[in-house]
Amino acid sequence: MKRGWAALALLGATSVEAQPRVLVLREAGAQHAPASGEGLSDDVLRAARAAREATLLRARGGAEAALREARQRFLGSEFLAAAAALEAAIEAHIDVLIAGDRGLLLSLLHWAGACRRLGGEGDAARARFARAVLIAPEEPLPTATFQPEVEAEFEAVRRDVSALSGESQTLRSVPSGARIVLDGRDEGATPLTLRVTPGVHHLRLEHTGFRPFTGAWRIEPGGPSEREVVLGEASSEALRGQVEAPDGLVTRADAATLARIAGLYRVSAVRVLGRDGGTDRWPTPSPTQGPALWPWWVGAGVLGVGLGVGLFFYFRPEPEVVFVAP
C-alpha cells in the first residue's frame, strides 16, 4: 500500500512539468503592468539590453571613425573623398543613429554637405543639408567650423525647407497597423494620411511579428500621393528580439504572431496588455466554451479508484505560471 501511495505522489509531482504557462506581454506605452515580481529572468533582460546597446555602440564607432577620416581629408582638401566616407557611414548607420544618437547623425550630414559644397557639387550639398534640416529643423551648423560660403548655403537650404508646404500623403502597409517612424518621429500607425515636406525622408515601419521596413521616402511636389509597403514575416530570432525589447512590443500582435510566440516560448497562452487599456489573448476564449478543466474532473470521476486517482494526479493542471516580458 505504501508503494502505491508513493507511486501516486510521484505521478502528482511530475504533473508540475506539464502545467499550463501564460506569457504576458506589454505593448510599448501601456500604462498598466502585470503584478510585480513576475518577469523574465534577469539574464534574458540583461541580454536584450546588452544587444541593443552593442548595436548602438557599433553604429557610433563606425560614424565616429568616418568623421575622423573625413576631417583628415578635409584638412588635405580631399573634399569629395571625405564626403564619400561620410555618406557610406550615413547609409550604414542611419537607422540606429536616428533613434539612438541624432546629434551624431546630424554631424555626419553637416560634414557631408560641407564637403560636397567645397568640392563643387552644390546640388549634392543641398540634398545633405536638406536631409539634416528635415530631421532637426532648429539645429544649426556647428559654429566656427566651416567656411562662410558653407554656412550661407546651409541657411539658404533651411529657409527653403521651412517655406515648403507639406504634400498630402497616404501611407499603407500589409498588414495594417504598422508603427510609422518618419525622420525619427513617431507619426502613428498605418493606414495614415499626413502632410510631408518635399525632400528625402527616412521612413521606418515596425509591426510585431514582421521585419521592419527602413528606407528613404522621396516626396516630390505633384508626385504620387500614396505608398504601400508589404512587410515580410520576422525570423524566430528577430521575433524573440521584439518580445524581449525593454520598451515592450512596438505594436499589438495578430493571432498568428501570438501563436508563433507561444510556440517559441513553449507556453499554453499569451496575453498582451495594450496601451489603450485593452488586452489581447491567444487562444481566444470562446464565450460558449465551458471550463477548461472539466474533462480532467470527469475522467477522474469515471475511472476506478486506484487508476483514476493516479491519472488525476498525473494530468491535473496546476495553477497558471505567469511570466512577463518587459
C-alpha positions in Angstrom: 0.0 0.0 0.0 2.8 2.4 0.9 4.4 1.7 -2.5 1.1 2.5 -4.2 0.8 5.9 -2.5 4.4 6.7 -3.3 3.8 6.0 -6.9 0.7 8.3 -6.9 2.8 11.0 -5.2 5.5 10.7 -7.9 2.8 11.0 -10.6 1.4 14.1 -8.9 4.9 15.6 -8.7 5.7 15.0 -12.4 2.4 16.8 -13.3 4.1 20.1 -12.4 6.2 19.8 -15.5 3.0 19.7 -17.6 1.3 22.7 -16.0 0.0 25.4 -18.3 2.1 28.6 -18.6 1.0 32.0 -19.7 3.3 34.6 -21.2 2.1 38.2 -20.5 3.5 40.9 -22.9 3.1 44.6 -22.8 2.7 47.0 -25.7 5.1 50.0 -25.7 3.4 52.8 -23.9 0.9 50.6 -21.9 0.1 52.4 -18.7 -0.8 49.3 -16.7 1.5 46.4 -16.0 1.3 42.9 -14.6 1.8 42.2 -10.9 5.3 42.9 -9.5 7.6 40.0 -9.1 6.6 38.3 -12.3 9.1 38.6 -15.1 11.5 37.1 -17.5 14.8 36.1 -15.9 17.3 38.8 -15.3 19.7 37.1 -17.7 17.2 37.4 -20.5 16.6 41.1 -19.8 20.3 41.9 -19.5 21.0 40.1 -22.7 18.3 42.1 -24.6 19.6 45.4 -23.2 23.2 44.4 -24.0 22.3 43.5 -27.6 20.6 46.9 -28.0 23.5 48.8 -26.5 26.0 46.9 -28.6 24.2 47.8 -31.8 24.3 51.5 -30.9 27.9 51.2 -29.9 28.9 49.7 -33.2 27.0 52.5 -35.1 28.6 55.2 -33.0 32.0 53.6 -33.6 31.5 53.5 -37.4 30.2 57.1 -37.5 33.0 58.5 -35.4 35.6 56.7 -37.5 34.1 58.2 -40.6 34.2 61.7 -39.1 37.8 61.3 -38.1 38.7 60.2 -41.6 36.6 63.0 -43.2 38.3 65.7 -41.0 41.8 64.4 -42.1 40.8 64.5 -45.7 39.1 67.9 -45.2 42.4 69.4 -44.0 44.1 68.0 -47.1 41.3 69.5 -49.3 40.2 66.0 -50.4 36.6 67.1 -50.1 34.8 64.6 -52.3 36.7 61.6 -50.8 35.7 62.9 -47.3 32.1 63.2 -48.4 32.1 59.6 -49.8 33.3 58.2 -46.4 30.7 60.2 -44.5 27.9 59.1 -46.8 28.8 55.5 -46.5 28.6 55.8 -42.7 25.2 57.5 -43.0 23.7 54.8 -45.1 25.2 52.0 -42.9 24.0 53.5 -39.6 21.2 56.0 -40.1 18.5 53.6 -38.9 20.3 53.2 -35.5 21.6 56.7 -35.1 18.3 58.5 -35.9 16.8 56.8 -32.9 19.8 56.4 -30.6 22.2 59.4 -31.3 20.6 62.0 -33.6 23.3 64.5 -32.8 26.0 62.3 -34.3 23.9 61.6 -37.4 23.5 65.4 -37.9 27.2 65.8 -37.7 27.7 63.3 -40.5 25.1 65.1 -42.6 26.5 68.6 -41.9 30.1 67.5 -42.7 28.9 65.6 -45.8 27.1 68.7 -47.1 30.1 71.0 -46.4 32.5 68.6 -48.2 30.2 68.4 -51.2 29.8 72.2 -51.3 33.6 72.7 -51.1 34.1 70.0 -53.7 32.0 71.9 -56.2 28.9 69.7 -56.0 26.2 72.2 -55.0 23.1 70.1 -55.6 24.5 67.2 -53.6 25.5 69.6 -50.8 21.9 71.0 -50.6 20.5 67.5 -50.6 22.6 66.6 -47.5 21.7 69.9 -45.8 18.0 69.4 -46.5 18.0 66.0 -45.0 19.6 67.3 -41.8 17.0 70.1 -41.7 14.1 67.7 -42.2 15.4 65.6 -39.2 16.1 68.6 -36.9 14.7 71.9 -38.3 16.1 74.0 -35.5 19.6 72.5 -35.4 22.3 74.9 -36.9 25.7 74.1 -38.3 28.4 73.9 -35.6 29.8 77.4 -35.1 33.2 78.5 -36.4 33.7 75.1 -38.1 33.0 75.7 -41.8 33.8 78.4 -44.4 31.3 81.3 -44.7 30.1 80.0 -48.1 29.1 76.7 -46.5 27.2 78.5 -43.7 25.4 80.6 -46.2 24.4 77.6 -48.3 23.1 75.8 -45.2 21.0 78.8 -44.1 19.6 79.1 -47.6 18.5 75.5 -47.6 17.0 75.9 -44.1 14.9 78.9 -45.3 13.8 77.0 -48.4 12.8 73.9 -46.5 10.9 76.0 -43.9 9.0 77.7 -46.7 7.8 74.4 -48.3 4.2 73.3 -47.7 3.7 69.7 -46.9 2.3 67.3 -49.5 -0.7 65.1 -48.5 0.5 61.5 -48.5 -1.4 58.3 -47.6 0.8 55.5 -46.2 -0.4 52.0 -46.1 1.1 48.7 -45.1 0.4 45.0 -45.3 -0.5 44.1 -42.6 -2.0 47.3 -41.5 -1.4 48.8 -38.1 2.4 49.2 -38.5 4.0 51.9 -36.5 5.3 54.8 -38.6 8.6 56.5 -37.7 9.4 59.4 -40.0 12.7 61.1 -39.6 12.9 59.6 -36.1 9.4 60.9 -35.1 6.5 58.6 -34.2 3.7 59.6 -36.5 1.1 56.9 -35.7 0.0 53.7 -37.4 -0.9 52.7 -40.9 -3.1 53.4 -42.8 -2.5 57.1 -42.2 -2.8 60.3 -44.3 -0.3 63.0 -43.3 1.4 66.1 -44.7 5.0 65.5 -45.6 7.5 68.2 -46.7 9.1 67.6 -50.2 12.5 66.1 -50.0 14.1 62.8 -48.9 12.9 61.4 -45.6 13.9 58.4 -43.5 11.0 56.1 -43.2 10.7 53.1 -40.8 7.7 50.8 -40.4 7.5 48.4 -37.5 5.0 45.7 -36.7 5.3 43.0 -34.1 5.9 39.7 -35.9 7.2 41.2 -39.1 10.6 42.5 -40.4 10.8 46.3 -40.1 11.0 48.3 -43.3 13.6 51.1 -43.4 14.5 53.3 -46.4 14.4 56.7 -48.0 11.0 58.2 -48.9 11.3 60.8 -51.6 8.5 63.3 -51.7 8.2 65.4 -54.8 5.6 68.2 -55.5 2.9 66.7 -57.7 4.3 63.2 -57.3 2.5 60.1 -56.1 0.2 60.7 -53.1 0.0 57.1 -51.9 2.5 54.4 -50.9 2.0 50.9 -49.7 4.7 48.7 -48.1 4.4 44.9 -47.7 6.1 43.7 -44.6 7.8 40.2 -44.5 7.4 37.8 -41.6 10.2 38.1 -38.9 12.5 35.2 -38.3 12.3 33.4 -35.0 15.4 35.1 -33.7 14.0 38.6 -34.7 10.7 37.8 -33.1 12.4 36.9 -29.8 14.2 40.3 -30.0 10.8 42.1 -30.4 9.3 40.2 -27.5 12.2 40.9 -25.2 12.6 44.6 -26.2 12.9 46.6 -23.0 10.3 49.1 -24.1 7.7 46.4 -24.9 6.1 45.4 -28.2 6.1 48.1 -30.9 2.5 47.2 -31.8 -0.2 44.7 -30.8 0.3 41.3 -32.5 -2.2 39.4 -34.6 -3.4 35.9 -33.7 -0.9 34.2 -36.0 2.0 36.1 -34.4 0.8 35.3 -30.9 0.6 31.6 -31.8 4.2 31.8 -33.0 5.3 33.5 -29.8 3.5 30.7 -27.8 5.5 28.1 -29.7 8.8 29.9 -29.3 8.4 30.2 -25.5 6.6 26.9 -25.1 3.6 28.4 -23.3 -0.1 27.5 -23.5 -1.4 31.0 -23.8 -0.3 34.6 -24.5 -1.8 37.8 -23.3 -0.9 41.3 -24.5 -1.6 44.4 -22.4 -2.3 47.3 -24.8 -1.6 51.0 -24.4 -5.3 51.6 -24.8 -6.1 49.6 -21.7 -7.3 46.6 -23.6 -6.0 43.0 -23.5 -5.4 40.6 -26.4 -5.5 36.9 -25.7 -4.3 33.8 -27.6 -6.0 31.4 -27.8 -9.2 33.5 -27.9 -11.6 32.2 -25.3 -15.0 31.1 -26.7 -18.0 32.7 -25.0 -19.8 29.4 -25.0 -16.9 27.3 -24.0 -17.2 25.5 -20.6 -14.4 25.5 -18.0 -11.2 24.2 -19.5 -10.6 21.8 -16.6 -13.9 19.8 -16.8 -12.5 16.9 -18.9 -9.9 16.1 -16.3 -12.5 16.1 -13.5 -15.0 14.0 -15.4 -12.3 11.5 -16.3 -11.1 11.2 -12.7 -14.7 10.6 -11.5 -15.4 7.8 -14.1 -12.2 5.9 -13.7 -11.6 3.3 -11.0 -10.3 4.3 -7.6 -6.7 3.2 -8.0 -6.1 4.0 -11.6 -8.4 7.0 -11.5 -6.6 8.7 -8.7 -3.2 8.1 -10.4 -4.4 9.6 -13.7 -6.0 12.5 -11.9 -2.7 13.5 -10.2 -0.8 12.9 -13.4 -2.9 15.0 -15.7 -4.3 17.6 -13.2 -3.4 21.1 -14.4 -1.6 23.2 -11.7 -2.3 26.9 -11.4 -1.0 29.0 -14.2 2.6 30.0 -14.2 2.8 33.6 -15.5 5.9 35.3 -16.6 6.1 38.7 -18.1 8.1 40.4 -20.9 9.5 43.9 -20.0 
